[in-house]
Amino acid sequence: MADTSRKPLNKFTSVQTLMRDSAQNHDNSKGFGKILAHARILNGLDQTLKSIIEPALSHHCQVAEFHNHCLILVCSSATFAARIKMISRQLLDSFTEAGVSGIERMEIRIAPVNRPQPEIRQQRNLSSAALQALGRFASDSGDADIQAIFQKIKARRNGK
């Protein structure tokens, strides 16, 4: 049977308390404010990383941490990690050129990248009723451009 008289080793603090303490301590030396300040630094470093590496590589690489003058990057696979490792010296120089100071070394790890992926547009199909209505509108309008657009839509639909 568990001893319920023992107190927990860690005291949990609510988010509201952290935010209140953060608002009272404008120096961001404690609590939630310190976390937010660190997150802003990481976000800035990640934006710089995105701007200095090629776009195809930036979708698979992200800043994970910056601690003790070490920038830790995560890559989605060993292939991308190897590519980053090969250009790591140039990356450090590029960070310096971009005005980022304090990075002395870089570590690369393999982990899922939490970067939003570009939106993939899904093709939507018109219902037959909508297609008929659009056809009537195009013929009634007498506008050659609108009629040409309708013919393209109709041809695309029939081409499937």
Buried (B, 14 or more C-beta within 10 A) or exposed (E): EEEEEEEEEEEEEEEEEBBEBBEEBEEBEEBBBBEBBBEEBBEEBBEBBBEBBEEEBBBBBBBBBBEEEEBBBBBBEEEBBEBBBEBBEEBBEBBEEEEBEEBEEBEBEBEEBEBEEEEEEEEEEBEEEEBEEBBEEBEEEEEEEBBEEBEEBBEEEEEE
